[in-house]
Amino acid sequence: MSLPPTGHAHDGAVAAAPAPQPVGDSELGGRILKVNHAGEHGAVNIYAGQIRMARYTAPHLLDELNAFRADEQRHRALFWAELERRGRPRCRSYFLCGLGGYTLGAITGLFGARAIAATTVAVERVVLRHLAHQLQTLSGRDPAALVAISAILEEERQHHDASADHLRTDRFWSRLLSPVVSASTEAVIWLGMRL
């Protein structure tokens, strides 16, 4: 019996060859996009939790938080569109990021404006560092991933800077939350790259 050129005979079935990756798309770029998509889902949910609590603890921040959440929703959609184009599923950490993000947002939202701002600064500091590293790593390797990552950079920087402005006189929340939130964000990124 002769075997078909693309596979082995198993009950008459032929093993399908993997779909070719579009030119310019890299495996690493796909993994980074999956993690970024999950991270944006986490960010959307951080803001959702903060918005829920800020109604009572920091109503003056609601417009800003809603604008930040809308930005993060757009970022999540951008990464999802690129993942769909590549035929890639979402990251296995997607729902964990959403749950963790909402929990973090709700807890920090309970403590008011400065805790909310300190959380955003800590998250965005880590995110901005990772985005810069991703752009450097993928330069010349994955143009489509570079475009997607570059598209969110300025808004992420604006979130950081606007939140930092709320903390000019604060030391307590920044010192308390920054190490915990930064370490948690790093851990989620590390885990996402390995799932």
Disulfide bonds with the S-S distance in Angstrom:
none
